[in-house]
């Protein structure tokens, strides 16, 4: 009987961990904003990151993101932690920016996006 109890406890723990989901899946979807995004990140050499001014974001829930900036799509890789979204354009440079998801609202830096899909 103890054996089945241990198996049941392991299954419950596994189910609880699966239900939590990843941080990447929390931002999954298509988000629309007004293009006011200003990350506040300014490198001495590189200037502002290429996703500043993004009016739309699409996150696949795994690692791929597409930011639409001035009508052009910019493909990025992303990783999300509790409060930081790390974006990389495939090169050596990565940018970390604060984010927050509340229901159908995503806040990246100082910009607010509404989930449309």
Secondary structure as UniProt FT lines:
FT   HELIX           2..20
FT   HELIX           23..26
FT   STRAND          29..32
FT   STRAND          42..43
FT   TURN            44..46
FT   STRAND          47..48
FT   TURN            50..53
FT   STRAND          54..59
FT   STRAND          64..69
FT   TURN            70..71
FT   STRAND          72..80
FT   STRAND          84..88
FT   STRAND          94..102
FT   TURN            103..104
FT   STRAND          105..108
FT   TURN            109..110
FT   STRAND          111..115
//
